Amino acid sequence: MTIMEMLSQSGVISLLGMGFVFLFLAILVVVVSLFGRVFHSENPQKAAMVSAVQTGSGLINGNDAQITAAIATAVNEYQRKE
């Protein structure tokens, strides 16, 4: 086997490997998006809450002082343990 034959064979094997990986990732994207649509339509209230949290809209209205106090308490507890 000459060096050119070996290089061409390794190139074909590399392209086949990359093709299989690309195909697997494309199938994975399709499956994940399908599952997302199924679960999104299955529970619209939960999906609305998740999208509200992702967009940063005010899911927590008026509890900001309580949340700040809870976070401050947790930080103080953590610092006391160290």
Biopython code that builds the backbone (N, CA, C, O; Angstrom):
import numpy as np
from Bio.PDB.StructureBuilder import StructureBuilder

atoms = [
    (1, "MET", "N", (0.838, -1.171, 0.000)),
    (1, "MET", "CA", (0.000, 0.000, 0.000)),
    (1, "MET", "C", (0.894, 1.248, 0.000)),
    (1, "MET", "O", (1.809, 1.356, 0.817)),
    (2, "THR", "N", (0.635, 2.170, -0.896)),
    (2, "THR", "CA", (1.454, 3.377, -0.961)),
    (2, "THR", "C", (0.912, 4.418, 0.006)),
    (2, "THR", "O", (-0.177, 4.281, 0.564)),
    (3, "ILE", "N", (1.708, 5.457, 0.183)),
    (3, "ILE", "CA", (1.316, 6.523, 1.111)),
    (3, "ILE", "C", (0.064, 7.242, 0.617)),
    (3, "ILE", "O", (-0.765, 7.657, 1.427)),
    (4, "MET", "N", (-0.087, 7.395, -0.693)),
    (4, "MET", "CA", (-1.272, 8.071, -1.236)),
    (4, "MET", "C", (-2.535, 7.234, -1.006)),
    (4, "MET", "O", (-3.596, 7.781, -0.704)),
    (5, "GLU", "N", (-2.424, 5.933, -1.145)),
    (5, "GLU", "CA", (-3.576, 5.066, -0.883)),
    (5, "GLU", "C", (-3.970, 5.124, 0.587)),
    (5, "GLU", "O", (-5.151, 5.156, 0.932)),
    (6, "MET", "N", (-2.947, 5.137, 1.447)),
    (6, "MET", "CA", (-3.237, 5.203, 2.879)),
    (6, "MET", "C", (-3.865, 6.541, 3.256)),
    (6, "MET", "O", (-4.778, 6.586, 4.079)),
    (7, "LEU", "N", (-3.386, 7.626, 2.663)),
    (7, "LEU", "CA", (-3.969, 8.937, 2.942)),
    (7, "LEU", "C", (-5.404, 9.028, 2.439)),
    (7, "LEU", "O", (-6.270, 9.572, 3.124)),
    (8, "SER", "N", (-5.656, 8.502, 1.258)),
    (8, "SER", "CA", (-7.023, 8.556, 0.736)),
    (8, "SER", "C", (-7.957, 7.682, 1.569)),
    (8, "SER", "O", (-9.103, 8.059, 1.811)),
    (9, "GLN", "N", (-7.481, 6.530, 2.004)),
    (9, "GLN", "CA", (-8.302, 5.657, 2.842)),
    (9, "GLN", "C", (-8.581, 6.321, 4.196)),
    (9, "GLN", "O", (-9.702, 6.250, 4.699)),
    (10, "SER", "N", (-7.581, 6.956, 4.780)),
    (10, "SER", "CA", (-7.795, 7.630, 6.063)),
    (10, "SER", "C", (-8.738, 8.826, 5.890)),
    (10, "SER", "O", (-9.522, 9.126, 6.790)),
    (11, "GLY", "N", (-8.670, 9.499, 4.763)),
    (11, "GLY", "CA", (-9.593, 10.600, 4.497)),
    (11, "GLY", "C", (-11.023, 10.118, 4.382)),
    (11, "GLY", "O", (-11.937, 10.752, 4.910)),
    (12, "VAL", "N", (-11.229, 9.007, 3.700)),
    (12, "VAL", "CA", (-12.576, 8.440, 3.562)),
    (12, "VAL", "C", (-13.107, 8.018, 4.924)),
    (12, "VAL", "O", (-14.265, 8.275, 5.251)),
    (13, "ILE", "N", (-12.259, 7.369, 5.718)),
    (13, "ILE", "CA", (-12.687, 6.935, 7.053)),
    (13, "ILE", "C", (-13.011, 8.142, 7.934)),
    (13, "ILE", "O", (-13.977, 8.113, 8.697)),
    (14, "SER", "N", (-12.217, 9.188, 7.830)),
    (14, "SER", "CA", (-12.483, 10.410, 8.612)),
    (14, "SER", "C", (-13.804, 11.039, 8.203)),
    (14, "SER", "O", (-14.595, 11.432, 9.060)),
    (15, "LEU", "N", (-14.051, 11.139, 6.907)),
    (15, "LEU", "CA", (-15.308, 11.723, 6.443)),
    (15, "LEU", "C", (-16.506, 10.873, 6.858)),
    (15, "LEU", "O", (-17.549, 11.408, 7.233)),
    (16, "LEU", "N", (-16.360, 9.555, 6.793)),
    (16, "LEU", "CA", (-17.441, 8.676, 7.250)),
    (16, "LEU", "C", (-17.713, 8.869, 8.740)),
    (16, "LEU", "O", (-18.867, 8.938, 9.162)),
    (17, "GLY", "N", (-16.663, 8.953, 9.520)),
    (17, "GLY", "CA", (-16.829, 9.161, 10.960)),
    (17, "GLY", "C", (-17.507, 10.479, 11.266)),
    (17, "GLY", "O", (-18.420, 10.532, 12.090)),
    (18, "MET", "N", (-17.073, 11.544, 10.613)),
    (18, "MET", "CA", (-17.699, 12.846, 10.834)),
    (18, "MET", "C", (-19.144, 12.849, 10.354)),
    (18, "MET", "O", (-19.999, 13.501, 10.954)),
    (19, "GLY", "N", (-19.419, 12.123, 9.275)),
    (19, "GLY", "CA", (-20.793, 12.022, 8.787)),
    (19, "GLY", "C", (-21.699, 11.320, 9.774)),
    (19, "GLY", "O", (-22.832, 11.745, 10.001)),
    (20, "PHE", "N", (-21.198, 10.238, 10.364)),
    (20, "PHE", "CA", (-22.004, 9.531, 11.366)),
    (20, "PHE", "C", (-22.246, 10.390, 12.598)),
    (20, "PHE", "O", (-23.351, 10.389, 13.140)),
    (21, "VAL", "N", (-21.246, 11.114, 13.045)),
    (21, "VAL", "CA", (-21.413, 12.001, 14.197)),
    (21, "VAL", "C", (-22.417, 13.096, 13.880)),
    (21, "VAL", "O", (-23.279, 13.401, 14.703)),
    (22, "PHE", "N", (-22.316, 13.693, 12.693)),
    (22, "PHE", "CA", (-23.263, 14.731, 12.300)),
    (22, "PHE", "C", (-24.679, 14.181, 12.236)),
    (22, "PHE", "O", (-25.618, 14.828, 12.700)),
    (23, "LEU", "N", (-24.839, 13.002, 11.670)),
    (23, "LEU", "CA", (-26.156, 12.374, 11.583)),
    (23, "LEU", "C", (-26.719, 12.094, 12.974)),
    (23, "LEU", "O", (-27.898, 12.346, 13.224)),
    (24, "PHE", "N", (-25.899, 11.580, 13.872)),
    (24, "PHE", "CA", (-26.339, 11.318, 15.237)),
    (24, "PHE", "C", (-26.771, 12.601, 15.931)),
    (24, "PHE", "O", (-27.811, 12.629, 16.590)),
    (25, "LEU", "N", (-25.978, 13.670, 15.790)),
    (25, "LEU", "CA", (-26.329, 14.937, 16.434)),
    (25, "LEU", "C", (-27.604, 15.530, 15.839)),
    (25, "LEU", "O", (-28.409, 16.110, 16.568)),
    (26, "ALA", "N", (-27.801, 15.395, 14.533)),
    (26, "ALA", "CA", (-29.030, 15.899, 13.906)),
    (26, "ALA", "C", (-30.241, 15.135, 14.427)),
    (26, "ALA", "O", (-31.276, 15.734, 14.718)),
    (27, "ILE", "N", (-30.118, 13.818, 14.545)),
    (27, "ILE", "CA", (-31.219, 13.016, 15.088)),
    (27, "ILE", "C", (-31.477, 13.401, 16.543)),
    (27, "ILE", "O", (-32.630, 13.476, 16.968)),
    (28, "LEU", "N", (-30.425, 13.643, 17.301)),
    (28, "LEU", "CA", (-30.568, 14.035, 18.697)),
    (28, "LEU", "C", (-31.301, 15.370, 18.821)),
    (28, "LEU", "O", (-32.154, 15.523, 19.695)),
    (29, "VAL", "N", (-30.984, 16.325, 17.969)),
    (29, "VAL", "CA", (-31.668, 17.622, 17.991)),
    (29, "VAL", "C", (-33.149, 17.448, 17.684)),
    (29, "VAL", "O", (-33.995, 18.052, 18.343)),
    (30, "VAL", "N", (-33.467, 16.631, 16.693)),
    (30, "VAL", "CA", (-34.866, 16.402, 16.326)),
    (30, "VAL", "C", (-35.620, 15.743, 17.480)),
    (30, "VAL", "O", (-36.735, 16.150, 17.806)),
    (31, "VAL", "N", (-35.019, 14.731, 18.096)),
    (31, "VAL", "CA", (-35.688, 14.027, 19.190)),
    (31, "VAL", "C", (-35.898, 14.948, 20.387)),
    (31, "VAL", "O", (-36.972, 14.937, 20.990)),
    (32, "VAL", "N", (-34.896, 15.739, 20.739)),
    (32, "VAL", "CA", (-35.036, 16.650, 21.873)),
    (32, "VAL", "C", (-36.096, 17.704, 21.595)),
    (32, "VAL", "O", (-36.878, 18.030, 22.489)),
    (33, "SER", "N", (-36.146, 18.238, 20.401)),
    (33, "SER", "CA", (-37.170, 19.239, 20.087)),
    (33, "SER", "C", (-38.568, 18.620, 20.079)),
    (33, "SER", "O", (-39.536, 19.264, 20.485)),
    (34, "LEU", "N", (-38.675, 17.368, 19.615)),
    (34, "LEU", "CA", (-39.978, 16.706, 19.670)),
    (34, "LEU", "C", (-40.425, 16.478, 21.104)),
    (34, "LEU", "O", (-41.588, 16.710, 21.436)),
    (35, "PHE", "N", (-39.511, 16.023, 21.959)),
    (35, "PHE", "CA", (-39.862, 15.854, 23.367)),
    (35, "PHE", "C", (-40.242, 17.181, 23.996)),
    (35, "PHE", "O", (-41.164, 17.243, 24.809)),
    (36, "GLY", "N", (-39.541, 18.241, 23.626)),
    (36, "GLY", "CA", (-39.879, 19.564, 24.143)),
    (36, "GLY", "C", (-41.279, 19.984, 23.749)),
    (36, "GLY", "O", (-42.014, 20.541, 24.565)),
    (37, "ARG", "N", (-41.654, 19.727, 22.521)),
    (37, "ARG", "CA", (-43.008, 20.073, 22.081)),
    (37, "ARG", "C", (-44.054, 19.219, 22.778)),
    (37, "ARG", "O", (-45.119, 19.719, 23.140)),
    (38, "VAL", "N", (-43.763, 17.934, 22.969)),
    (38, "VAL", "CA", (-44.723, 17.046, 23.632)),
    (38, "VAL", "C", (-44.936, 17.488, 25.067)),
    (38, "VAL", "O", (-46.078, 17.612, 25.511)),
    (39, "PHE", "N", (-43.850, 17.729, 25.805)),
    (39, "PHE", "CA", (-43.994, 18.126, 27.198)),
    (39, "PHE", "C", (-44.496, 19.545, 27.333)),
    (39, "PHE", "O", (-45.163, 19.866, 28.316)),
    (40, "HIS", "N", (-44.200, 20.399, 26.383)),
    (40, "HIS", "CA", (-44.689, 21.775, 26.420)),
    (40, "HIS", "C", (-46.200, 21.805, 26.239)),
    (40, "HIS", "O", (-46.888, 22.560, 26.926)),
    (41, "SER", "N", (-46.719, 21.008, 25.338)),
    (41, "SER", "CA", (-48.162, 21.003, 25.107)),
    (41, "SER", "C", (-48.895, 20.184, 26.156)),
    (41, "SER", "O", (-50.096, 20.371, 26.350)),
    (42, "GLU", "N", (-48.187, 19.263, 26.849)),
    (42, "GLU", "CA", (-48.833, 18.415, 27.843)),
    (42, "GLU", "C", (-49.202, 19.195, 29.093)),
    (42, "GLU", "O", (-50.250, 18.939, 29.687)),
    (43, "ASN", "N", (-48.375, 20.130, 29.503)),
    (43, "ASN", "CA", (-48.609, 20.889, 30.721)),
    (43, "ASN", "C", (-48.365, 22.369, 30.430)),
    (43, "ASN", "O", (-47.280, 22.880, 30.709)),
    (44, "PRO", "N", (-49.360, 23.064, 29.873)),
    (44, "PRO", "CA", (-49.120, 24.451, 29.451)),
    (44, "PRO", "C", (-48.860, 25.407, 30.618)),
    (44, "PRO", "O", (-48.139, 26.391, 30.451)),
    (45, "GLN", "N", (-49.431, 25.138, 31.792)),
    (45, "GLN", "CA", (-49.197, 26.039, 32.923)),
    (45, "GLN", "C", (-47.743, 25.973, 33.377)),
    (45, "GLN", "O", (-47.115, 27.001, 33.630)),
    (46, "LYS", "N", (-47.218, 24.760, 33.477)),
    (46, "LYS", "CA", (-45.814, 24.605, 33.867)),
    (46, "LYS", "C", (-44.906, 25.182, 32.792)),
    (46, "LYS", "O", (-43.896, 25.810, 33.109)),
    (47, "ALA", "N", (-45.248, 24.979, 31.542)),
    (47, "ALA", "CA", (-44.445, 25.519, 30.452)),
    (47, "ALA", "C", (-44.443, 27.042, 30.487)),
    (47, "ALA", "O", (-43.422, 27.664, 30.194)),
    (48, "ALA", "N", (-45.564, 27.645, 30.839)),
    (48, "ALA", "CA", (-45.624, 29.102, 30.936)),
    (48, "ALA", "C", (-44.747, 29.598, 32.074)),
    (48, "ALA", "O", (-44.094, 30.634, 31.953)),
    (49, "MET", "N", (-44.731, 28.858, 33.186)),
    (49, "MET", "CA", (-43.882, 29.248, 34.305)),
    (49, "MET", "C", (-42.416, 29.132, 33.938)),
    (49, "MET", "O", (-41.620, 30.006, 34.281)),
    (50, "VAL", "N", (-42.048, 28.065, 33.247)),
    (50, "VAL", "CA", (-40.660, 27.880, 32.847)),
    (50, "VAL", "C", (-40.243, 28.982, 31.882)),
    (50, "VAL", "O", (-39.145, 29.523, 32.008)),
    (51, "SER", "N", (-41.088, 29.322, 30.930)),
    (51, "SER", "CA", (-40.729, 30.374, 29.985)),
    (51, "SER", "C", (-40.668, 31.730, 30.683)),
    (51, "SER", "O", (-39.871, 32.585, 30.299)),
    (52, "ALA", "N", (-41.507, 31.937, 31.708)),
    (52, "ALA", "CA", (-41.457, 33.190, 32.454)),
    (52, "ALA", "C", (-40.150, 33.307, 33.216)),
    (52, "ALA", "O", (-39.559, 34.386, 33.278)),
    (53, "VAL", "N", (-39.697, 32.210, 33.793)),
    (53, "VAL", "CA", (-38.430, 32.231, 34.515)),
    (53, "VAL", "C", (-37.275, 32.436, 33.535)),
    (53, "VAL", "O", (-36.333, 33.167, 33.840)),
    (54, "GLN", "N", (-37.335, 31.799, 32.363)),
    (54, "GLN", "CA", (-36.260, 31.923, 31.392)),
    (54, "GLN", "C", (-36.161, 33.341, 30.849)),
    (54, "GLN", "O", (-35.060, 33.834, 30.605)),
    (55, "THR", "N", (-37.300, 34.003, 30.656)),
    (55, "THR", "CA", (-37.260, 35.360, 30.119)),
    (55, "THR", "C", (-37.000, 36.394, 31.195)),
    (55, "THR", "O", (-36.746, 37.558, 30.887)),
    (56, "GLY", "N", (-37.059, 35.984, 32.459)),
    (56, "GLY", "CA", (-36.788, 36.911, 33.534)),
    (56, "GLY", "C", (-37.974, 37.788, 33.873)),
    (56, "GLY", "O", (-37.807, 38.795, 34.560)),
    (57, "SER", "N", (-39.160, 37.445, 33.418)),
    (57, "SER", "CA", (-40.327, 38.251, 33.748)),
    (57, "SER", "C", (-40.678, 38.053, 35.207)),
    (57, "SER", "O", (-40.220, 37.105, 35.845)),
    (58, "GLY", "N", (-41.481, 38.940, 35.724)),
    (58, "GLY", "CA", (-41.760, 38.956, 37.154)),
    (58, "GLY", "C", (-42.651, 37.837, 37.607)),
    (58, "GLY", "O", (-43.856, 38.034, 37.762)),
    (59, "LEU", "N", (-42.103, 36.680, 37.823)),
    (59, "LEU", "CA", (-42.875, 35.584, 38.378)),
    (59, "LEU", "C", (-43.048, 35.806, 39.867)),
    (59, "LEU", "O", (-44.023, 35.345, 40.460)),
    (60, "ILE", "N", (-42.110, 36.508, 40.470)),
    (60, "ILE", "CA", (-42.164, 36.804, 41.892)),
    (60, "ILE", "C", (-42.560, 38.265, 42.028)),
    (60, "ILE", "O", (-41.723, 39.150, 41.852)),
    (61, "ASN", "N", (-43.798, 38.527, 42.334)),
    (61, "ASN", "CA", (-44.290, 39.900, 42.456)),
    (61, "ASN", "C", (-44.503, 40.229, 43.921)),
    (61, "ASN", "O", (-45.362, 39.595, 44.533)),
    (62, "GLY", "N", (-43.826, 41.124, 44.507)),
    (62, "GLY", "CA", (-44.110, 41.543, 45.868)),
    (62, "GLY", "C", (-43.441, 40.697, 46.938)),
    (62, "GLY", "O", (-43.562, 41.037, 48.115)),
    (63, "ASN", "N", (-42.760, 39.645, 46.614)),
    (63, "ASN", "CA", (-42.059, 38.831, 47.596)),
    (63, "ASN", "C", (-40.566, 39.129, 47.591)),
    (63, "ASN", "O", (-39.775, 38.366, 48.145)),
    (64, "ASP", "N", (-40.182, 40.232, 46.971)),
    (64, "ASP", "CA", (-38.759, 40.545, 46.838)),
    (64, "ASP", "C", (-38.095, 40.742, 48.191)),
    (64, "ASP", "O", (-36.958, 40.312, 48.384)),
    (65, "ALA", "N", (-38.783, 41.387, 49.137)),
    (65, "ALA", "CA", (-38.199, 41.623, 50.458)),
    (65, "ALA", "C", (-38.003, 40.306, 51.193)),
    (65, "ALA", "O", (-36.988, 40.114, 51.862)),
    (66, "GLN", "N", (-38.959, 39.405, 51.074)),
    (66, "GLN", "CA", (-38.845, 38.110, 51.736)),
    (66, "GLN", "C", (-37.724, 37.277, 51.123)),
    (66, "GLN", "O", (-36.981, 36.600, 51.832)),
    (67, "ILE", "N", (-37.614, 37.334, 49.815)),
    (67, "ILE", "CA", (-36.560, 36.576, 49.131)),
    (67, "ILE", "C", (-35.192, 37.131, 49.488)),
    (67, "ILE", "O", (-34.251, 36.370, 49.713)),
    (68, "THR", "N", (-35.074, 38.456, 49.541)),
    (68, "THR", "CA", (-33.809, 39.072, 49.922)),
    (68, "THR", "C", (-33.425, 38.687, 51.341)),
    (68, "THR", "O", (-32.258, 38.412, 51.619)),
    (69, "ALA", "N", (-34.402, 38.666, 52.239)),
    (69, "ALA", "CA", (-34.131, 38.279, 53.623)),
    (69, "ALA", "C", (-33.709, 36.817, 53.700)),
    (69, "ALA", "O", (-32.805, 36.481, 54.465)),
    (70, "ALA", "N", (-34.340, 35.947, 52.931)),
    (70, "ALA", "CA", (-33.991, 34.529, 52.941)),
    (70, "ALA", "C", (-32.577, 34.310, 52.397)),
    (70, "ALA", "O", (-31.823, 33.492, 52.923)),
    (71, "ILE", "N", (-32.231, 35.037, 51.354)),
    (71, "ILE", "CA", (-30.885, 34.912, 50.787)),
    (71, "ILE", "C", (-29.849, 35.433, 51.778)),
    (71, "ILE", "O", (-28.801, 34.815, 51.960)),
    (72, "ALA", "N", (-30.134, 36.560, 52.416)),
    (72, "ALA", "CA", (-29.203, 37.117, 53.397)),
    (72, "ALA", "C", (-29.006, 36.161, 54.568)),
    (72, "ALA", "O", (-27.887, 35.992, 55.052)),
    (73, "THR", "N", (-30.086, 35.539, 55.023)),
    (73, "THR", "CA", (-29.995, 34.572, 56.117)),
    (73, "THR", "C", (-29.159, 33.369, 55.702)),
    (73, "THR", "O", (-28.328, 32.893, 56.476)),
    (74, "ALA", "N", (-29.369, 32.882, 54.508)),
    (74, "ALA", "CA", (-28.606, 31.728, 54.029)),
    (74, "ALA", "C", (-27.128, 32.059, 53.904)),
    (74, "ALA", "O", (-26.282, 31.234, 54.247)),
    (75, "VAL", "N", (-26.802, 33.248, 53.419)),
    (75, "VAL", "CA", (-25.401, 33.650, 53.296)),
    (75, "VAL", "C", (-24.768, 33.765, 54.674)),
    (75, "VAL", "O", (-23.633, 33.333, 54.875)),
    (76, "ASN", "N", (-25.501, 34.348, 55.633)),
    (76, "ASN", "CA", (-24.963, 34.463, 56.991)),
    (76, "ASN", "C", (-24.721, 33.096, 57.619)),
    (76, "ASN", "O", (-23.693, 32.888, 58.262)),
    (77, "GLU", "N", (-25.639, 32.175, 57.445)),
    (77, "GLU", "CA", (-25.474, 30.817, 57.967)),
    (77, "GLU", "C", (-24.247, 30.150, 57.340)),
    (77, "GLU", "O", (-23.476, 29.482, 58.029)),
    (78, "TYR", "N", (-24.078, 30.333, 56.060)),
    (78, "TYR", "CA", (-22.949, 29.728, 55.358)),
    (78, "TYR", "C", (-21.636, 30.299, 55.864)),
    (78, "TYR", "O", (-20.669, 29.565, 56.066)),
    (79, "GLN", "N", (-21.602, 31.603, 56.068)),
    (79, "GLN", "CA", (-20.368, 32.261, 56.532)),
    (79, "GLN", "C", (-20.048, 31.887, 57.970)),
    (79, "GLN", "O", (-18.876, 31.825, 58.340)),
    (80, "ARG", "N", (-21.065, 31.637, 58.791)),
    (80, "ARG", "CA", (-20.813, 31.254, 60.188)),
    (80, "ARG", "C", (-20.230, 29.847, 60.280)),
    (80, "ARG", "O", (-19.473, 29.551, 61.206)),
    (81, "LYS", "N", (-20.575, 28.974, 59.327)),
    (81, "LYS", "CA", (-20.078, 27.615, 59.366)),
    (81, "LYS", "C", (-18.611, 27.524, 58.997)),
    (81, "LYS", "O", (-17.941, 26.558, 59.365)),
    (82, "GLU", "N", (-18.108, 28.494, 58.289)),
    (82, "GLU", "CA", (-16.699, 28.446, 57.854)),
    (82, "GLU", "C", (-15.761, 28.873, 58.910)),
    (82, "GLU", "O", (-14.550, 28.884, 58.691)),
]
sb = StructureBuilder()
sb.init_structure("model")
sb.init_model(0)
sb.init_chain("A")
sb.init_seg("    ")
for serial, (resi, resn, name, xyz) in enumerate(atoms, 1):
    if name == "N":
        sb.init_residue(resn, " ", resi, " ")
    sb.init_atom(name, np.array(xyz, "f"), 0.0, 1.0, " ", f" {name:<3s}", serial, name[0])
structure = sb.get_structure()
